[in-house]
């Protein structure tokens, strides 16, 4: 699993990359979390959807390793 870049005071930072599809939808992806991508009718909708999915993946990872997460941020 990829390690997220470290931000201020040990905060894990996750990049969100955006791409506008030919059909007008937006695709948002968090490269540090493989498979975490989501579509939206607008860039904002895609950002909300991918952030929610990323948080679910981080929560699952937290439960598996039985270790509390550090502070996180999306950029």
C-alpha positions as CSV (number, residue, x, y, z in Angstrom):
1,X,0.0,0.0,0.0
2,X,1.3,3.4,-0.9
3,X,2.2,5.8,1.9
4,X,0.6,9.2,1.8
5,X,2.9,12.2,1.8
6,X,3.5,13.7,5.2
7,X,2.1,17.2,5.9
8,X,2.4,19.5,8.9
9,X,3.0,17.7,12.2
10,X,2.9,14.2,10.7
11,X,-0.5,14.7,9.0
12,X,-1.1,12.3,6.2
13,X,-2.0,14.2,3.0
14,X,-3.9,12.5,0.2
15,X,-3.9,14.2,-3.3
16,X,-7.1,14.2,-5.3
17,X,-6.6,14.2,-9.0
18,X,-9.4,15.3,-11.3
19,X,-10.2,14.5,-14.9
20,X,-13.2,15.7,-17.0
21,X,-14.6,12.9,-19.2
22,X,-15.8,13.4,-22.7
23,X,-19.4,12.9,-21.5
24,X,-19.1,15.8,-19.1
25,X,-18.8,13.8,-15.9
26,X,-15.8,14.4,-13.5
27,X,-13.6,11.6,-12.3
28,X,-11.7,12.1,-9.0
29,X,-9.0,9.8,-7.8
30,X,-6.8,9.5,-4.7
31,X,-3.6,7.9,-6.1
32,X,-2.2,7.1,-2.6
33,X,-5.2,4.7,-2.1
34,X,-5.3,2.3,-5.0
35,X,-8.8,1.9,-6.4
36,X,-10.2,4.9,-4.7
37,X,-12.0,6.9,-7.5
38,X,-15.4,8.2,-8.0
39,X,-17.5,10.0,-10.6
40,X,-19.7,13.1,-10.2
41,X,-21.8,15.3,-12.4
42,X,-19.6,18.2,-11.3
43,X,-16.1,18.5,-9.9
44,X,-17.5,19.2,-6.5
45,X,-19.7,16.1,-6.6
46,X,-16.8,14.0,-7.6
47,X,-14.7,15.4,-4.8
48,X,-17.3,14.7,-2.2
49,X,-17.8,11.1,-3.5
50,X,-14.1,10.3,-3.6
51,X,-13.5,11.8,-0.2
52,X,-16.2,9.7,1.4
53,X,-14.8,6.6,-0.3
54,X,-11.3,7.4,0.8
55,X,-12.5,7.9,4.4
56,X,-14.2,4.4,4.3
57,X,-10.9,2.9,3.0
58,X,-8.9,4.6,5.8
59,X,-11.4,3.5,8.4
60,X,-11.2,-0.1,7.2
61,X,-7.4,0.1,7.2
62,X,-7.5,1.5,10.8
63,X,-9.7,-1.4,12.0
64,X,-7.3,-4.0,10.4
65,X,-4.1,-2.6,11.9
66,X,-5.7,-1.8,15.2
67,X,-3.9,1.5,15.4
68,X,-5.5,4.9,15.5
69,X,-4.9,7.1,12.4
70,X,-2.9,10.2,12.4
71,X,-4.5,13.4,11.3
72,X,-5.3,13.4,7.6
73,X,-6.1,16.0,5.0
74,X,-7.1,16.0,1.3
75,X,-5.4,18.3,-1.1
